Amino acid sequence: MADSEGSRPDQNANDSSPNPPQQQAFVPLENNPEVMTALVHKLGLSPSLAFHDVYSIDEPSLLEFVPRPVHALLLVFPVTSTYEDSRRTEDDPLPEYTGSGSGEEIIWFRQTIRNACGMIGLLHSACNGGAREMIAPSTDLADLITDALPLDPAARARLIESSPSIARAHASAAAQGDTVAPAAEDNVDLHFVAFVKSAENNLWELDGRRKGPLNRGKLGEEDDVLAEKALDLGVRRFLKRETEGEGNEIRFCLVALAPSMD
């Protein structure tokens, strides 16, 4: 796996997107597990969970370093023409997602804030699957879920746009890390996509730039999102398409939300 730790990933402002350009913009988050962990803890996720680097998806000895179970994976990758073509091809025949309510299998957030895909990826990771049960009550994350559940995706996006707690937590995290933060208006060509497992044992790909959440297939009861089947349905499938389209190895980074090692 190519290691891009220390980069600040996000949506390229010049990319074609299903959402119109927005004036509101965030400073891109650094791709740094410590920064990500501090941000979700500040918002209300239990300190018993943390983000960890995944150094390989094929080498068992390196996978053993990741605590289990893994509740979410965040894939960070460059926005390529292959990705954009594939996104449009898959999205074009799909209807716009309109899910809402307590019966929703997962909660999905549309990205409308420029350079916010890092925050959206963290929200998708923390607010779904097993991690959701580990959000402390009466915290920003708990309140966000309560407020967002009855809303459709457009209203959820407006909720995030107008949330001072999300903006403050993001600004605090963006000021941390090992690299100099770019301006909020800068073009950055890296992007976050989250993979989570629902209570119904489905693997979901969650990308705020898509038309909605994407069900990538059924997992076993015992599988977490770093299990072989989950990797085949999710990250490996994604990377295979990218490497075949680009004709060479793609640089990417993978981060897991899993039990803390502290």
Phi, psi and chi 1 to 4 in degrees:
 res  aa     phi    psi   chi1   chi2   chi3   chi4
   1 MET       -  131.2  178.0 -173.3  -57.2      -
   2 ALA   -72.8  135.9      -      -      -      -
   3 ASP  -103.0  117.9 -176.4    6.1      -      -
   4 SER  -116.9   27.5   58.1      -      -      -
   5 GLU   -58.2  140.6 -177.7  176.0   -3.6      -
   6 GLY    98.3  -13.4      -      -      -      -
   7 SER   -78.7  163.2   61.5      -      -      -
   8 ARG  -115.3   99.6  -68.2 -175.6 -179.4 -104.1
   9 PRO   -83.5  148.4   28.4  -30.3      -      -
  10 ASP   179.4 -176.9 -137.5  -52.7      -      -
  11 GLN   -71.4  135.3  169.2 -176.4  -32.2      -
  12 ASN   -74.5  122.2 -173.5  -27.7      -      -
  13 ALA   -63.2  -18.4      -      -      -      -
  14 ASN   -90.1   -3.8  -66.8  -34.2      -      -
  15 ASP   -69.1  148.4  -72.4  -21.7      -      -
  16 SER   -69.3  133.8  173.4      -      -      -
  17 SER  -138.5  152.8  170.8      -      -      -
  18 PRO   -69.6  -11.3   22.7  -31.9      -      -
  19 ASN  -109.2  142.2  -57.6  -53.3      -      -
  20 PRO   -68.4  155.1   24.9  -33.4      -      -
  21 PRO   -57.7  141.6  -21.6   32.6      -      -
  22 GLN  -116.0  147.9  -57.8  -68.7  -42.6      -
  23 GLN   -74.4  -33.6  -69.3 -172.4  -10.4      -
  24 GLN   -66.5  135.8 -170.7  173.5   -1.6      -
  25 ALA  -144.8  146.3      -      -      -      -
  26 PHE  -109.6  151.4  -78.5  174.9      -      -
  27 VAL   -69.3  129.6  173.0      -      -      -
  28 PRO   -58.1  140.2  -24.5   34.4      -      -
  29 LEU   -75.4  145.7  -69.5  178.1      -      -
  30 GLU   -75.6  142.0 -177.6  175.3  -81.6      -
  31 ASN   -77.6   82.6  176.2   31.0      -      -
  32 ASN  -144.1  115.7 -178.2  -43.4      -      -
  33 PRO   -57.0  -35.2  -26.4   35.4      -      -
  34 GLU   -67.1  -40.8  -68.4 -176.7    1.1      -
  35 VAL   -65.7  -44.6  171.4      -      -      -
  36 MET   -61.6  -43.3  -62.6  175.6 -169.8      -
  37 THR   -62.9  -45.3  -62.8      -      -      -
  38 ALA   -60.6  -37.2      -      -      -      -
  39 LEU   -66.9  -49.4 -166.9  158.8      -      -
  40 VAL   -70.0  -30.5  -68.1      -      -      -
  41 HIS   -66.1  -40.3  -73.2  172.8      -      -
  42 LYS   -61.6  -34.2 -178.2 -179.7 -179.3   68.5
  43 LEU   -81.8  -16.6  -70.4  173.7      -      -
  44 GLY   129.9    1.8      -      -      -      -
  45 LEU   -74.3  143.2 -172.5   64.8      -      -
  46 SER   -56.9  139.7  168.8      -      -      -
  47 PRO   -63.9   -9.8  -21.0   32.2      -      -
  48 SER   -74.3   -8.6   63.4      -      -      -
  49 LEU  -114.7  149.9  -67.3 -179.7      -      -
  50 ALA  -154.4  163.3      -      -      -      -
  51 PHE   -92.0  142.4  -75.5   97.7      -      -
  52 HIS  -134.6  143.9  -51.8  -89.3      -      -
  53 ASP   -67.3  140.3  -78.7  -45.8      -      -
  54 VAL  -109.4  114.0 -180.0      -      -      -
  55 TYR   -88.4  -14.4  -66.3  108.6      -      -
  56 SER  -159.3  147.8  172.6      -      -      -
  57 ILE  -109.3    5.9   55.4  174.5      -      -
  58 ASP  -127.6  -18.3  -61.1  -53.0      -      -
  59 GLU   -99.7  107.5  178.9   53.0   56.3      -
  60 PRO   -55.2  -37.4  -25.2   34.3      -      -
  61 SER   -65.5  -30.4   62.9      -      -      -
  62 LEU   -82.9  -33.0  -67.1  176.5      -      -
  63 LEU   -64.9  -26.9  -75.0  169.2      -      -
  64 GLU   -65.2  -18.5  -71.0  177.0   -0.8      -
  65 PHE   -75.1  -15.7  -75.0  104.3      -      -
  66 VAL   -88.6  122.4 -177.7      -      -      -
  67 PRO   -62.2  149.5  -17.9   30.2      -      -
  68 ARG  -122.4  154.7  -50.7  -64.1  -82.3  -92.0
  69 PRO   -79.0  153.5   31.5  -36.8      -      -
  70 VAL   -92.1  121.8  173.2      -      -      -
  71 HIS   -88.1  -26.0  -61.6  -71.1      -      -
  72 ALA  -156.9  150.7      -      -      -      -
  73 LEU  -119.4  136.9  -71.4  175.3      -      -
  74 LEU  -112.5  116.3  -83.1  175.9      -      -
  75 LEU   -97.6  125.8  177.3   64.9      -      -
  76 VAL  -114.2  126.0 -173.3      -      -      -
  77 PHE  -151.1  158.8   60.3   94.3      -      -
  78 PRO   -74.8  140.0   25.7  -32.8      -      -
  79 VAL   -75.9  109.9  175.5      -      -      -
  80 THR  -109.7  169.5   64.1      -      -      -
  81 SER   -64.4  -33.0   58.5      -      -      -
  82 THR   -63.0  -45.8  -62.5      -      -      -
  83 TYR   -61.0  -46.7  164.7   75.1      -      -
  84 GLU   -64.0  -42.3  -69.4  -68.7   78.0      -
  85 ASP   -63.6  -43.0  -70.0  -15.3      -      -
  86 SER   -65.8  -41.7  175.1      -      -      -
  87 ARG   -59.6  -46.9  175.3  177.4   65.5   80.3
  88 ARG   -65.8  -41.4  -65.3 -172.3 -170.1   98.7
  89 THR   -62.2  -42.6  -62.0      -      -      -
  90 GLU   -75.5  -37.5 -173.4  170.5   25.9      -
  91 ASP   -77.2  -33.1  -81.0   -0.1      -      -
  92 ASP   -51.5  -46.8  -78.6  -10.9      -      -
  93 PRO   -81.5   -6.0   28.7  -34.2      -      -
  94 LEU   -86.5  145.0  -62.4  177.2      -      -
  95 PRO   -75.3  159.1   29.2  -35.4      -      -
  96 GLU   -65.8  134.2  -68.8  -76.2  -11.8      -
  97 TYR   -68.5  134.0 -178.5   69.9      -      -
  98 THR  -127.0   16.4   58.4      -      -      -
  99 GLY   -63.1  147.7      -      -      -      -
 100 SER  -165.2  166.9   64.7      -      -      -
 101 GLY    96.2  167.9      -      -      -      -
 102 SER   -68.2  -18.9   58.5      -      -      -
 103 GLY   -82.8   -2.5      -      -      -      -
 104 GLU   -66.9  130.5 -161.6  176.8   11.2      -
 105 GLU   -65.6  -37.0 -173.5  171.6  -18.5      -
 106 ILE  -137.8  164.0   47.4   83.8      -      -
 107 ILE  -108.0  128.0 -173.7  166.9      -      -
 108 TRP  -121.6  138.0  176.6   76.0      -      -
 109 PHE  -115.7  126.3  -62.2  101.5      -      -
 110 ARG   -77.0  137.4  177.1  179.3  -64.1  158.7
 111 GLN   -89.2  117.7 -179.5 -171.6  -19.2      -
 112 THR  -121.5  -10.3   54.1      -      -      -
 113 ILE   -92.2  127.4  -59.0  172.8      -      -
 114 ARG   -62.8  140.5 -179.4  176.2  172.4 -177.5
 115 ASN    61.6   30.7  -73.5  -19.7      -      -
 116 ALA  -111.7   11.3      -      -      -      -
 117 CYS   -67.1  -25.1   76.2      -      -      -
 118 GLY   -63.8  -48.4      -      -      -      -
 119 MET   -63.1  -43.1  173.1   60.7   83.0      -
 120 ILE   -62.3  -41.1  -63.7  -61.7      -      -
 121 GLY   -62.4  -40.0      -      -      -      -
 122 LEU   -67.2  -39.9  -64.3 -179.2      -      -
 123 LEU   -64.2  -43.6  -67.9  178.6      -      -
 124 HIS   -60.1  -38.3  -78.5  149.6      -      -
 125 SER   -70.5  -43.2  -60.7      -      -      -
 126 ALA   -81.9  -26.1      -      -      -      -
 127 CYS   -97.3    6.2  -64.5      -      -      -
 128 ASN  -130.1  166.4  -73.1  -69.8      -      -
 129 GLY    59.6 -153.1      -      -      -      -
 130 GLY   -64.2  -27.9      -      -      -      -
 131 ALA   -63.8  -32.8      -      -      -      -
 132 ARG   -60.2  -32.6 -178.0  165.5  162.8  179.5
 133 GLU   -73.6   -6.5  -54.2  -56.2  -42.9      -
 134 MET  -113.3   23.7  -56.8  178.3   76.8      -
 135 ILE   -92.7  128.2  -65.8  172.8      -      -
 136 ALA   -68.3  142.7      -      -      -      -
 137 PRO   -66.9  155.2   23.2  -32.3      -      -
 138 SER    59.4   33.6  -57.7      -      -      -
 139 THR  -113.5  174.1   59.5      -      -      -
 140 ASP   -61.0  -41.5  -67.7  -32.6      -      -
 141 LEU   -66.5  -43.2  -84.1 -179.3      -      -
 142 ALA   -61.6  -43.1      -      -      -      -
 143 ASP   -67.0  -37.7  -67.8  -15.9      -      -
 144 LEU   -61.1  -46.5  174.8   66.8      -      -
 145 ILE   -62.3  -45.4  -67.8  173.7      -      -
 146 THR   -58.4  -44.2  -61.4      -      -      -
 147 ASP   -73.3  -33.7  -66.5  -19.3      -      -
 148 ALA   -81.8  -32.2      -      -      -      -
 149 LEU   -52.2  -46.8  -89.6  179.3      -      -
 150 PRO   -77.3   -4.0   28.1  -34.1      -      -
 151 LEU   -94.2  152.7  -55.4  177.6      -      -
 152 ASP   -79.2  169.2   64.7   23.4      -      -
 153 PRO   -57.3  -36.8  -30.3   38.5      -      -
 154 ALA   -65.1  -42.2      -      -      -      -
 155 ALA   -69.8  -34.3      -      -      -      -
 156 ARG   -62.8  -41.8  -74.8  178.3 -175.0  172.0
 157 ALA   -61.0  -42.3      -      -      -      -
 158 ARG   -65.3  -34.5  -68.6 -167.8  -66.7  -87.7
 159 LEU   -61.0  -44.7  179.0   68.0      -      -
 160 ILE   -68.1  -41.3  -68.0  175.6      -      -
 161 GLU   -57.5  -35.2  -69.9  170.4   -1.2      -
 162 SER   -98.7    6.7   62.4      -      -      -
 163 SER   -85.8  111.3  169.6      -      -      -
 164 PRO   -67.1  -31.6   20.9  -30.0      -      -
 165 SER   -68.8  -39.3   59.6      -      -      -
 166 ILE   -64.3  -45.9  -66.0  -67.7      -      -
 167 ALA   -62.2  -42.7      -      -      -      -
 168 ARG   -66.5  -44.8  -76.5 -165.4  -59.7  -92.5
 169 ALA   -63.8  -40.3      -      -      -      -
 170 HIS   -65.2  -45.3 -171.6  -77.5      -      -
 171 ALA   -62.0  -40.0      -      -      -      -
 172 SER   -64.1  -43.9  175.7      -      -      -
 173 ALA   -68.3  -38.7      -      -      -      -
 174 ALA   -65.8  -23.6      -      -      -      -
 175 ALA   -82.0   -7.9      -      -      -      -
 176 GLN   -96.8 -179.8  -58.3  175.4   35.1      -
 177 GLY   107.2 -176.4      -      -      -      -
 178 ASP  -102.1   -5.1  -59.5  -37.0      -      -
 179 THR  -120.7  160.9   60.6      -      -      -
 180 VAL   -73.2  129.3  176.9      -      -      -
 181 ALA   -71.5  133.5      -      -      -      -
 182 PRO   -74.4  172.1   27.9  -33.7      -      -
 183 ALA   -73.1  155.1      -      -      -      -
 184 ALA   -61.0  -27.3      -      -      -      -
 185 GLU   -88.7   -3.3  -64.9   76.4   17.6      -
 186 ASP   -68.1  152.0  -76.2   -2.2      -      -
 187 ASN   -86.1  123.6  -67.0  -21.4      -      -
 188 VAL  -127.5  132.2 -173.7      -      -      -
 189 ASP  -104.2   22.1   66.6   -8.2      -      -
 190 LEU  -110.2  157.4  -62.7  175.5      -      -
 191 HIS  -145.1  150.7 -170.4   54.5      -      -
 192 PHE  -101.9  136.5  -84.8  108.2      -      -
 193 VAL  -131.9  135.6  169.3      -      -      -
 194 ALA  -103.7  145.7      -      -      -      -
 195 PHE  -122.0  126.2  -66.8   89.3      -      -
 196 VAL  -135.1  160.0  -57.3      -      -      -
 197 LYS  -109.1  130.1  179.8 -175.7  179.2 -178.7
 198 SER   -87.0  171.2   70.1      -      -      -
 199 ALA   -63.8  -21.6      -      -      -      -
 200 GLU   -87.5    8.4  -71.6   77.9    3.8      -
 201 ASN    68.8   25.7  -64.7  -36.3      -      -
 202 ASN   -95.9  143.1  -69.6  -48.8      -      -
 203 LEU   -91.3  122.5  179.6   70.5      -      -
 204 TRP  -112.2  135.1  -70.9   87.8      -      -
 205 GLU   -97.4  121.6 -180.0 -179.5  -34.2      -
 206 LEU  -118.9  113.4  -55.1  177.9      -      -
 207 ASP  -136.8  116.6 -178.8  -15.3      -      -
 208 GLY   -65.4  -10.4      -      -      -      -
 209 ARG   -92.7   -6.1  -65.5 -174.2   63.2 -138.9
 210 ARG   -87.1  178.0  -55.1  -63.8  -65.8  -96.3
 211 LYS   -74.7  -15.2  -79.1 -172.2  172.3 -179.6
 212 GLY   172.3 -175.7      -      -      -      -
 213 PRO   -70.8  151.4   27.2  -33.9      -      -
 214 LEU  -121.5  119.0  -62.0  163.8      -      -
 215 ASN   -80.8  113.2 -173.0  -19.2      -      -
 216 ARG   -93.9   -2.6  -67.5  -51.5 -172.4 -166.7
 217 GLY   135.6  171.9      -      -      -      -
 218 LYS   -88.2  136.3 -174.4   70.0   71.3  174.2
 219 LEU  -108.8  161.4  -61.3  177.8      -      -
 220 GLY   -73.5  159.0      -      -      -      -
 221 GLU   -56.7  -35.6 -175.4   74.6   31.1      -
 222 GLU   -87.4   -8.4   71.6  -72.5   -7.4      -
 223 ASP   -76.7  136.7  -69.0  -29.1      -      -
 224 ASP  -101.4 -174.7   66.5    4.4      -      -
 225 VAL   -80.8   -1.4  -64.6      -      -      -
 226 LEU  -105.0    4.5 -162.9   59.8      -      -
 227 ALA   -66.5  158.1      -      -      -      -
 228 GLU   -55.3  -44.9  -76.5  -63.7  -55.8      -
 229 LYS   -64.7  -40.4 -174.1  171.7 -175.4 -179.3
 230 ALA   -64.5  -41.5      -      -      -      -
 231 LEU   -64.0  -40.2  -70.5  172.4      -      -
 232 ASP   -64.9  -40.9  -74.2  -18.2      -      -
 233 LEU   -77.1  -24.5  -69.2  172.5      -      -
 234 GLY  -113.2  -90.5      -      -      -      -
 235 VAL   -62.8  -46.8  172.5      -      -      -
 236 ARG   -63.6  -41.2  -72.5 -176.1 -177.7  133.0
 237 ARG   -59.7  -44.6  171.3 -172.9  171.7  -83.8
 238 PHE   -61.7  -48.7 -173.1  102.7      -      -
 239 LEU   -70.5  -34.0  -64.5  175.4      -      -
 240 LYS   -61.0  -44.7 -177.7  174.2 -175.8  -69.3
 241 ARG   -62.2  -41.4 -178.3 -168.1   67.1 -145.7
 242 GLU   -67.6  -45.3  -73.1  -68.5  -53.9      -
 243 THR   -68.4  -36.2   53.2      -      -      -
 244 GLU   -67.1  -37.6  -70.7  176.1  -12.3      -
 245 GLY   -74.3  -38.1      -      -      -      -
 246 GLU   -86.5  -17.6  -67.1  -58.9  -55.0      -
 247 GLY    79.5    8.3      -      -      -      -
 248 ASN  -157.1  177.0   50.5   35.1      -      -
 249 GLU   -69.2  133.9 -178.0 -179.6    0.0      -
 250 ILE   -91.1  140.5 -175.3  173.7      -      -
 251 ARG   -81.5  129.3  -69.1 -173.0   59.7   82.8
 252 PHE  -151.8  166.8   71.7   96.4      -      -
 253 CYS  -138.3  147.1 -174.0      -      -      -
 254 LEU  -129.4  133.2 -165.8   62.9      -      -
 255 VAL  -128.0  137.8 -178.5      -      -      -
 256 ALA  -112.6  137.9      -      -      -      -
 257 LEU   -94.9  114.5 -179.9   60.6      -      -
 258 ALA  -152.5  176.4      -      -      -      -
 259 PRO   -54.8  142.1  -28.8   36.6      -      -
 260 SER   -68.5  149.6  173.3      -      -      -
 261 MET   -96.6    2.2  -61.7  177.9   71.3      -
 262 ASP   -80.3      -  -66.6  -24.6      -      -
